[in-house]
């Protein structure tokens, strides 16, 4: 067994995604924003400003509560570099994940401040490569869950300028990773199985922002979300299907593992333009500091095939995401939205892993809202995200020292419907 193959699965810890962001970020934090290409830094749409730009919350005149949920449905296909010998594409088993968001915003009707609390799921996914696929010794299945909680305060210094800050609490994170294990001196074709299961420690970060309206029809926003290190300490290691041999058993005695994964900081710039009372247009640029993710290191309490630690190279690069979207108020009750995005992948050529088969991606979005009376409304959104076909060869893997992953071609398309309910007061 190559221990680096085990580390490959760990790269997804609380982070791989089949949603609308590169690497392992998820930006599905607001249902209105989702229909507008994910813009929000330079706008004060609703209580979801707590996530996109806490500084804009003070400019949201209506207090309210909103909840939203999305369903990420991905079609992912892999073709081995050596597919000419078996001549077929392998499609992953269908999986659906449901990122959600909850916001509650409060404050005096005519006051300068707003406060609130946000709950959202910025990291999480589920992938199942099925039985006996070409990369089964790297990864067979992964299931990730995370919940972040963010109490937020925002203050309008003037009627044009406001600031805000949120305390980001990494409240809950869980991971389950599985892969097969080649076993030396076993019966031909026989292999074992390893499962890693653990929960991440609670951590604290911050989200700060500033919002400014230099003109009645123009707004500008800046925000920054800090890096948080996801740490799993004392996660469970379970082996199964190993040959009944004392020699084999003595090589696989680990029962606990520790690992740390940096969840990157993000700087955001947004511009909002309101050509008329009915039309709003937003443009966002997001800069994710992925370069902090240089390698993934595992430590075990006991040996895994003779070793208690190892490292797997990631060598991510910083990346940009560009978003454009708008909304048009057709009637007092009915609003329509549309948008798009281009997301640069932080994963370099020759470093693609099965748990994050990432590539540059294009997204197209649409949405609508309908208000039932003065206080209650429904928000619908849908997104289509296409990841560029991406190929890495065995020669590239060998040159980069990344032979713990699989040579071949990945292609992913994702559909993400979403629904939200909101109540204003």
C-alpha positions in Angstrom: 0.0 0.0 0.0 1.3 3.5 -0.9 0.4 5.8 2.0 0.2 8.7 -0.3 -2.8 7.1 -1.9 -4.5 7.3 1.5 -3.6 11.0 1.8 -5.3 11.6 -1.6 -8.7 11.0 -0.1 -8.0 13.3 2.9 -7.6 16.2 0.5 -11.3 16.5 0.5 -11.7 16.9 4.2 -14.6 19.3 4.8 -14.0 20.7 1.5 -14.6 19.0 -1.9 -17.6 20.3 -3.7 -19.9 19.8 -6.6 -21.2 23.3 -6.4 -20.5 26.8 -7.6 -16.8 27.5 -6.7 -13.3 26.4 -7.5 -11.3 24.1 -5.3 -13.6 23.1 -2.4 -15.5 26.2 -1.8 -19.3 26.5 -1.9 -21.0 29.8 -2.6 -24.7 29.1 -2.3 -25.3 31.3 0.6 -28.3 33.4 -0.6 -31.2 32.4 -2.8 -31.6 35.8 -4.5 -27.8 35.9 -5.0 -27.8 32.4 -6.5 -30.1 33.6 -9.3 -27.8 36.5 -10.0 -24.6 34.6 -10.7 -23.6 34.7 -7.0 -23.0 38.5 -6.8 -23.7 40.3 -3.5 -20.6 42.1 -2.3 -21.6 45.5 -3.7 -25.4 45.1 -3.1 -27.7 45.3 -0.1 -30.4 42.8 -1.2 -31.4 41.2 2.0 -30.2 39.4 5.2 -27.8 37.2 3.1 -25.5 40.3 3.2 -24.2 38.8 6.4 -22.3 36.3 4.2 -21.5 38.4 1.1 -20.7 41.7 2.9 -21.5 42.4 6.5 -21.0 46.1 5.9 -24.1 46.1 3.6 -26.4 44.7 6.3 -27.1 48.2 7.8 -28.4 49.4 4.5 -31.0 46.6 4.3 -34.0 48.5 5.5 -36.3 45.6 6.1 -35.7 43.3 9.0 -36.5 39.7 8.4 -35.9 36.0 8.6 -35.1 33.8 5.6 -34.3 30.1 5.0 -33.0 28.5 1.8 -31.9 25.1 0.5 -30.2 23.9 -2.7 -29.8 20.5 -4.3 -26.5 20.0 -6.1 -26.9 17.3 -8.8 -23.7 16.5 -10.6 -23.0 14.2 -13.6 -19.3 13.3 -13.4 -17.5 11.1 -15.9 -13.9 9.7 -15.8 -12.0 8.1 -18.7 -8.7 6.4 -17.8 -5.6 7.3 -19.8 -5.6 3.6 -20.8 -9.2 3.6 -21.9 -8.2 2.4 -25.3 -7.9 -1.0 -23.7 -11.4 -1.0 -22.1 -13.0 1.8 -24.3 -15.6 3.2 -21.9 -16.2 6.3 -19.7 -17.0 5.6 -16.1 -19.9 7.7 -14.7 -20.0 8.3 -10.9 -23.0 7.0 -9.0 -25.6 9.7 -8.7 -25.4 11.7 -5.5 -27.3 14.8 -4.2 -26.1 17.2 -1.5 -28.3 20.0 0.0 -26.4 23.1 1.1 -28.7 25.4 3.2 -28.7 28.8 4.7 -30.6 30.6 7.5 -30.6 34.3 8.3 -32.3 36.5 10.9 -31.7 40.2 10.9 -32.9 42.7 13.5 -32.6 46.4 14.5 -34.6 49.6 15.0 -36.8 50.6 12.0 -35.1 54.0 11.6 -31.8 53.2 13.4 -28.3 53.1 12.0 -27.4 49.6 13.1 -28.5 46.1 12.2 -27.6 42.8 13.9 -28.3 39.3 13.0 -27.2 35.7 12.9 -26.4 33.5 9.9 -26.1 29.8 9.6 -24.7 28.3 6.3 -22.9 25.4 4.8 -19.9 26.6 2.8 -18.1 23.2 2.5 -19.6 19.8 1.9 -20.2 17.1 -0.8 -20.7 13.5 -1.5 -19.0 11.4 -4.2 -19.3 7.7 -4.9 -17.0 6.2 -7.6 -18.7 2.9 -7.4 -17.1 -0.6 -7.3 -13.8 -1.5 -8.9 -13.1 1.8 -10.7 -9.6 2.5 -11.9 -8.8 4.8 -9.0 -10.2 2.7 -6.2 -6.9 2.7 -4.4 -7.1 6.5 -4.2 -10.7 7.0 -3.4 -14.0 5.1 -3.6 -16.4 7.2 -1.6 -16.5 10.5 0.4 -19.2 12.1 2.5 -18.6 15.6 4.0 -20.8 17.9 6.2 -20.1 21.3 7.7 -22.1 24.0 9.4 -20.9 27.6 10.1 -22.6 30.1 12.4 -22.0 33.8 12.1 -23.3 36.4 14.6 -23.1 39.8 12.8 -23.3 43.5 13.6 -23.4 46.4 11.0 -23.5 50.1 11.4 -24.3 53.0 9.0 -21.8 55.7 9.7 -23.6 58.0 7.2 -26.5 57.5 4.8 -23.9 56.5 2.2 -21.3 54.5 4.2 -21.7 51.5 6.5 -19.4 48.9 8.0 -19.9 45.5 9.5 -18.3 42.4 11.0 -19.2 38.9 11.8 -17.6 36.3 14.1 -17.4 33.1 12.0 -17.8 29.9 14.1 -16.9 26.6 12.4 -19.5 24.9 14.5 -19.7 21.4 13.0 -17.7 19.4 10.5 -17.7 15.7 9.7 -16.0 13.5 7.2 -16.2 9.9 6.0 -13.6 8.8 3.4 -13.2 5.3 2.0 -10.8 3.6 -0.4 -9.5 0.1 -1.3 -6.1 -1.2 -0.2 -3.8 -3.3 -2.4 -2.3 -6.1 -0.2 1.1 -7.7 -0.9 1.4 -11.5 -0.8 -2.4 -11.8 -0.9 -4.5 -14.0 -3.2 -4.5 -12.5 -6.8 -7.1 -9.8 -7.1 -7.7 -9.6 -3.3 -7.6 -6.2 -1.7 -8.7 -4.7 1.6 -10.6 -1.5 2.5 -10.0 1.4 4.7 -12.5 3.9 6.2 -11.6 7.2 7.8 -14.3 8.8 9.9 -13.9 11.9 12.1 -15.3 15.2 13.3 -13.5 18.5 13.1 -12.6 20.8 16.0 -14.6 24.0 16.4 -12.7 27.0 15.1 -13.3 30.7 14.9 -12.6 33.2 12.1 -14.1 36.5 11.0 -16.0 38.2 8.1 -15.7 42.0 7.7 -16.9 44.4 5.1 -17.6 48.0 4.0 -20.3 49.3 1.8 -20.4 52.7 0.1 -22.8 54.5 -2.2 -20.9 57.4 -3.9 -23.9 58.0 -6.1 -27.6 57.3 -5.8 -27.4 54.6 -8.5 -24.0 53.2 -7.8 -22.7 51.2 -4.8 -19.3 49.6 -4.0 -18.5 46.9 -1.5 -15.4 45.3 -0.1 -15.3 42.2 2.2 -12.8 39.8 3.6 -13.4 36.3 5.0 -10.5 34.9 7.0 -8.9 31.5 6.7 -9.9 28.8 9.1 -7.9 25.6 9.6 -10.1 22.5 9.8 -8.5 20.1 12.2 -9.5 16.5 12.8 -7.9 15.0 15.9 -8.4 11.4 16.9 -10.5 10.4 13.9 -11.3 6.7 13.6 -9.4 4.4 11.2 -11.2 1.1 10.3 -9.8 -1.7 8.1 -11.9 -4.4 6.5 -11.6 -7.3 4.1 -7.9 -7.8 4.9 -6.5 -11.3 4.5 -6.6 -13.3 7.7 -2.9 -13.1 8.3 -0.8 -12.1 11.3 1.8 -10.6 9.0 -0.8 -8.4 7.2 -2.5 -7.5 10.4 0.8 -6.3 11.9 1.2 -3.8 9.1 -2.2 -2.2 9.5 -2.7 -1.4 13.2 -3.6 2.3 13.1 -6.9 3.2 14.8 -6.8 7.0 15.0 -5.7 9.8 12.6 -5.0 13.6 12.8 -5.1 16.0 9.8 -5.3 19.7 9.1 -6.8 21.4 6.1 -6.7 25.2 5.4 -10.0 26.6 4.4 -8.8 29.7 2.4 -9.3 33.4 3.0 -11.2 35.2 0.4 -11.1 38.9 -0.6 -14.2 40.3 -2.4 -14.9 43.4 -4.4 -18.4 44.2 -5.7 -20.1 47.0 -7.7 -23.8 47.6 -7.9 -25.5 49.7 -10.5 -29.2 50.7 -10.4 -30.1 52.2 -13.8 -33.7 52.5 -12.7 -35.9 51.7 -9.7 -36.8 48.3 -11.1 -33.4 47.2 -12.5 -30.3 46.2 -10.4 -27.0 44.9 -11.8 -24.1 43.5 -9.8 -20.5 42.6 -10.6 -18.2 40.8 -8.2 -14.6 39.7 -8.2 -13.5 37.1 -5.6 -9.9 36.3 -4.8 -9.3 33.1 -3.0 -5.9 32.6 -1.3 -5.5 29.0 -2.1 -1.6 29.1 -2.2 -1.7 28.3 1.6 -2.7 24.8 0.6 0.7 23.4 -0.2 0.5 19.8 1.1 -1.7 17.5 3.1 -0.1 15.7 6.1 -1.6 12.8 7.9 -0.4 11.3 11.2 -1.5 8.0 12.7 -1.4 6.6 16.2 0.0 3.3 14.9 1.6 2.2 11.6 -0.2 2.0 8.3 2.0 -0.4 6.3 5.0 0.5 8.4 4.6 4.3 8.6 2.8 6.6 11.0 2.9 9.8 8.9 3.3 11.0 5.3 2.5 14.0 3.1 0.8 14.5 -0.2 1.5 17.5 -2.5 -1.3 19.9 -3.3 0.6 23.1 -4.3 -2.6 25.0 -5.1 -2.5 28.5 -6.6 -4.5 31.7 -5.8 -7.4 32.1 -8.1 -10.1 34.6 -9.2 -13.8 34.2 -9.7 -15.8 36.8 -11.8 -19.5 37.1 -11.4 -22.2 39.2 -13.2 -25.9 39.3 -12.5 -29.0 41.3 -12.3 -32.6 41.5 -11.3 -35.7 43.2 -12.7 -38.8 44.0 -10.7 -41.6 43.2 -13.1 -44.4 44.1 -10.7 -44.6 44.9 -7.0 -44.8 41.2 -6.3 -42.8 39.6 -9.0 -39.0 39.9 -9.7 -36.8 38.0 -12.2 -33.1 37.3 -12.1 -30.3 36.1 -14.3 -26.5 35.9 -14.2 -23.3 34.1 -14.9 -19.8 33.4 -13.6 -16.3 32.3 -14.5 -14.3 30.5 -11.9 -10.6 29.8 -12.2 -9.5 26.5 -10.7 -6.7 26.6 -8.1 -5.6 23.1 -9.0 -2.5 23.0 -11.3 -2.1 20.6 -14.2 -1.0 17.2 -13.0 -2.4 17.8 -9.5 -6.0 16.9 -10.0 -7.4 14.4 -7.4 -10.5 12.2 -7.5 -12.0 13.9 -4.5 -11.6 17.3 -6.2 -11.8 16.7 -9.9 -11.6 20.5 -10.4 -11.2 22.6 -13.6 -12.1 26.1 -14.8 -15.9 26.4 -14.8 -18.6 28.5 -16.4 -21.9 29.0 -14.7 -25.3 30.3 -15.8 -28.0 31.2 -13.4 -31.7 32.3 -13.3 -34.2 33.0 -10.5 -37.4 34.7 -9.5 -39.2 35.9 -6.4 -42.8 36.3 -5.6 -44.3 38.2 -2.6 -47.5 36.9 -1.1 -48.8 40.1 0.6 -46.6 42.6 2.5 -44.4 40.3 4.5 -44.0 36.8 3.0 -42.1 35.8 -0.1 -40.6 32.9 -2.0 -37.3 32.9 -3.9 -36.5 30.3 -6.6 -33.1 29.8 -8.3 -31.4 27.4 -10.7 -27.9 27.1 -11.8 -26.0 25.2 -14.5 -22.2 24.8 -14.0 -19.9 23.2 -16.6 -16.4 22.3 -15.6 -14.0 22.2 -18.5 -12.8 18.8 -19.6 -9.5 18.2 -17.9 -6.8 15.6 -18.7 -3.7 14.6 -16.8 -1.2 12.0 -18.0 0.9 9.5 -16.2 4.0 11.4 -17.4 2.7 14.6 -15.8 2.1 12.8 -12.5 5.5 11.3 -12.5 7.2 14.6 -13.3 5.3 16.4 -10.5 5.8 13.6 -7.9 2.0 13.1 -7.7 1.6 9.5 -8.7 -0.7 9.0 -5.7 -3.6 10.1 -8.1 -5.0 8.8 -11.3 -4.1 9.6 -15.0 -7.1 10.2 -17.2 -9.8 12.8 -18.1 -12.5 14.2 -15.9 -15.7 16.0 -17.0 -18.4 17.4 -14.8 -21.7 19.2 -15.3 -23.8 20.3 -12.4 -27.4 21.4 -12.0 -28.4 23.3 -8.8 -32.0 24.1 -8.1 -32.8 26.1 -5.0 -35.7 27.5 -3.0 -36.0 30.0 -0.2 -38.7 31.4 2.0 -38.5 34.9 3.6 -40.5 36.9 6.1 -39.9 40.6 6.6 -41.1 42.9 9.4 
